[in-house]
């Protein structure tokens, strides 16, 4: 760096207290690589001694500082590096300040020899790439939740169909269409609903099942009347079950219960 750069860095340090206040550094590259994968943050690797003057000027650019919360910064001291490490990073004893920018797969994107704008552009590009991947992952997760939720209802509907409980089956199918309209099961549910509602034999069976269920609910209300010693009201309700739901099992049970109450 020339004297102008040194002066500029010094001016920024003294005028702002610390231009690197928001930048967090680590000297453990392997841990940084792991964290990069886990937190999906790119890595800026700086090889240099701990001196503001020798840090690359890219770190003084406001656009970069604004992005440091999304980047893992690593500092390696060249004096503590092995010859193999120095060779790998292009470091020699006369060059104690060099930075490299890596993506989360530790692929090299830029060095201090790149113009600052190009490196910042790489940073922006990487962050946008990560955001795009996260958005795709978010959508995929939401789609999986939708599919899983629809699948649970679909399996319940199938069990009701096996037991010939078509009204309950239709309830499950309609829930799939209402709650998970974008799932692969929604179209299947619509087809099955249409089939049941347009099949004459199933339609009659469905109506009979609904009639039976309504009769059962009415008959259960009689139990409450009997427990509360309301015999007259219970007899009246039983007569209603018999007249309103003829031919149902509940109506037959109501008749037997009515005969029993009249004999008491």
C-alpha positions in Angstrom: 0.0 0.0 0.0 1.2 3.5 -0.7 1.3 6.4 1.8 -2.0 7.8 0.6 -3.8 4.5 1.5 -2.1 4.4 4.9 -3.2 7.9 5.6 -6.8 7.2 4.4 -7.0 4.1 6.7 -5.6 6.0 9.6 -8.1 8.8 9.0 -11.0 6.3 9.0 -9.8 4.6 12.1 -9.5 7.8 14.1 -12.7 9.4 12.8 -15.0 6.4 13.4 -13.3 4.8 16.4 -13.0 1.4 14.7 -14.1 0.8 11.1 -14.0 -2.9 11.8 -16.3 -2.8 14.9 -18.9 -5.0 13.1 -16.4 -7.4 11.5 -15.9 -10.7 13.5 -12.7 -12.6 12.8 -11.6 -16.1 13.5 -8.2 -17.7 13.0 -9.6 -21.2 12.8 -10.1 -21.9 9.1 -11.4 -25.5 9.4 -14.1 -24.3 11.9 -14.9 -21.5 9.6 -15.4 -23.9 6.7 -17.8 -25.9 8.8 -19.7 -22.8 9.9 -19.8 -21.7 6.3 -21.7 -24.8 5.4 -24.0 -24.8 8.4 -24.9 -21.1 8.3 -24.5 -20.7 4.5 -22.1 -17.8 4.8 -19.2 -17.2 2.3 -15.7 -16.9 3.7 -13.3 -14.0 3.4 -9.8 -15.3 4.2 -7.2 -12.6 5.0 -3.6 -13.7 5.3 -1.7 -10.9 7.3 -0.5 -9.8 10.6 -2.9 -8.1 13.0 -2.4 -4.5 11.8 -5.1 -2.2 10.4 -2.5 -0.8 8.0 -2.0 -4.2 6.3 -5.6 -5.2 5.9 -6.8 -5.0 2.3 -8.6 -1.8 1.4 -11.7 -3.7 0.4 -12.5 -4.0 4.1 -12.8 -0.2 4.4 -15.5 0.0 1.8 -19.0 0.7 3.2 -20.8 -1.8 0.9 -18.5 -4.5 2.2 -18.9 -3.5 5.9 -22.7 -3.5 5.4 -22.4 -7.2 4.4 -20.0 -8.5 7.0 -22.8 -9.9 9.1 -23.4 -12.3 6.3 -19.8 -13.3 5.8 -17.3 -15.4 7.9 -14.0 -13.5 8.1 -10.9 -15.6 8.7 -7.4 -14.2 9.6 -4.3 -16.4 9.1 -1.0 -15.1 10.5 1.7 -15.8 7.8 4.4 -16.0 10.5 2.6 -19.0 11.9 1.9 -20.7 8.6 3.8 -23.7 7.3 5.6 -23.6 4.0 2.9 -25.8 2.5 0.2 -23.4 3.6 2.1 -20.4 2.3 2.5 -22.1 -1.0 -1.2 -22.9 -1.1 -2.2 -19.3 -0.5 0.6 -17.6 -2.4 2.2 -16.1 0.6 5.9 -15.3 1.0 7.8 -13.3 3.6 7.6 -10.1 1.6 3.9 -10.4 1.1 2.1 -10.4 4.5 -1.2 -9.1 3.3 -3.4 -10.9 0.9 -7.1 -11.8 0.9 -9.1 -14.5 -0.8 -12.9 -14.7 -1.2 -14.5 -18.2 -1.1 -18.0 -19.5 -1.5 -19.6 -21.9 0.9 -18.0 -24.9 -1.0 -14.6 -23.1 -0.6 -14.3 -22.4 -4.2 -12.1 -19.3 -4.9 -14.1 -16.3 -6.1 -11.6 -13.5 -5.9 -8.3 -12.2 -4.4 -6.9 -8.8 -3.4 -5.6 -8.5 -7.0 -9.2 -8.2 -8.2 -10.6 -4.7 -8.4 -12.6 -3.9 -5.2 -15.8 -3.5 -7.2 -15.4 -7.0 -8.8 -14.9 -8.6 -5.4 -17.9 -6.7 -3.9 -19.9 -7.9 -7.0 -18.9 -11.4 -6.2 -20.1 -10.9 -2.6 -23.4 -9.7 -3.8 -23.7 -12.5 -6.3 -22.9 -15.1 -3.7 -25.4 -13.6 -1.2 -28.1 -13.5 -3.9 -27.3 -17.1 -4.8 -27.6 -18.2 -1.2 -30.9 -16.3 -0.8 -32.1 -18.0 -4.0 -31.2 -21.4 -2.6 -32.8 -20.6 0.7 -36.0 -19.5 -1.1 -36.0 -22.8 -3.1 -35.4 -24.8 0.1 -38.2 -22.8 1.8 -40.7 -23.5 -1.0 -39.7 -27.2 -1.0 -40.2 -27.4 2.7 -43.6 -25.8 2.4 -44.5 -28.2 -0.4 -43.5 -31.1 1.7 -45.6 -30.0 4.6 -48.5 -29.6 2.2 -48.0 -33.0 0.7 -47.6 -34.7 4.1 -50.7 -33.0 5.5 -52.8 -33.9 2.4 -51.4 -37.5 2.6 -52.6 -38.0 6.2 -56.2 -36.9 5.2 -56.1 -39.0 2.1 -55.2 -42.1 4.1 -58.0 -41.4 6.5 -60.4 -41.0 3.6 -59.3 -44.4 2.2 -59.9 -46.1 5.6 -63.4 -44.6 5.7 -64.0 -45.9 2.2 -62.9 -49.4 3.1 -65.4 -49.3 6.1 -68.0 -47.9 3.6 -68.3 -44.7 5.7 -68.8 -42.5 2.7 -70.0 -39.4 4.5 -66.8 -39.4 6.6 -64.8 -40.1 3.5 -66.3 -37.1 1.7 -65.5 -34.9 4.7 -61.8 -35.9 4.6 -61.7 -35.4 0.8 -63.3 -32.0 1.0 -60.8 -31.0 3.7 -57.9 -31.9 1.4 -59.3 -29.7 -1.3 -59.9 -26.8 1.1 -56.7 -27.0 3.2 -54.2 -28.3 0.6 -55.5 -27.2 -2.8 -51.9 -27.2 -4.3 -51.1 -30.7 -3.2 -51.0 -33.7 -5.6 -53.9 -35.2 -3.6 -56.3 -32.3 -4.2 -57.1 -33.4 -7.8 -57.4 -37.0 -6.7 -59.8 -35.9 -4.0 -61.9 -33.9 -6.4 -62.2 -36.9 -8.8 -63.3 -39.2 -5.9 -65.8 -36.7 -4.6 -67.3 -36.3 -8.1 -67.5 -40.1 -8.5 -69.3 -40.6 -5.2 -71.8 -37.8 -5.7 -72.6 -38.9 -9.3 -72.8 -42.6 -8.7 -76.6 -43.4 -8.1 -76.0 -46.5 -5.9 -73.4 -44.7 -3.8 -75.6 -41.6 -3.6 -78.4 -43.7 -2.2 -76.0 -45.4 0.2 -74.6 -42.1 1.3 -78.1 -40.7 2.0 -79.0 -43.8 4.0 -75.8 -43.4 6.1 -76.5 -39.8 6.8 -80.1 -40.7 7.8 -78.8 -43.3 10.1 -76.3 -41.0 11.7 -78.9 -38.3 12.3 -81.2 -41.0 13.8 -78.4 -42.1 16.1 -77.8 -38.5 17.3 -81.5 -38.1 18.0 -81.6 -41.4 19.9 -78.6 -40.5 22.0 -80.4 -37.4 23.2 -83.1 -39.7 24.7 -80.5 -41.1 27.1 -80.0 -37.7 28.6 -83.7 -37.2 29.1 -84.0 -40.6 30.8 -81.1 -39.9 33.1 -82.8 -36.6 34.1 -86.0 -38.5 34.9 -87.9 -36.8 32.0 -89.8 -39.8 31.0 -92.6 -38.0 29.1 -90.1 -36.0 27.0 -88.1 -39.2 26.4 -91.2 -41.0 25.1 -92.1 -38.0 22.8 -88.5 -38.0 21.4 -88.6 -41.7 20.8 -91.8 -41.4 18.8 -90.1 -38.6 16.8 -87.1 -40.9 16.0 -89.5 -43.6 14.9 -91.5 -41.3 12.6 -88.6 -39.2 11.3 -86.2 -42.0 10.5 -88.2 -45.1 9.5 -86.3 -48.1 8.4 -83.2 -47.2 10.3 -81.6 -49.3 13.1 -81.9 -46.3 15.4 -85.7 -46.3 14.8 -85.9 -50.0 15.6 -83.9 -49.4 18.8 -86.2 -46.5 19.6 -89.2 -48.7 19.3 -87.8 -51.3 21.7 -86.8 -48.6 24.2 -90.3 -47.1 23.9 -92.0 -50.4 24.8 -89.7 -50.7 27.8 -90.5 -47.2 29.1 -94.3 -47.7 28.7 -94.1 -50.9 30.8 -92.3 -49.2 33.7 
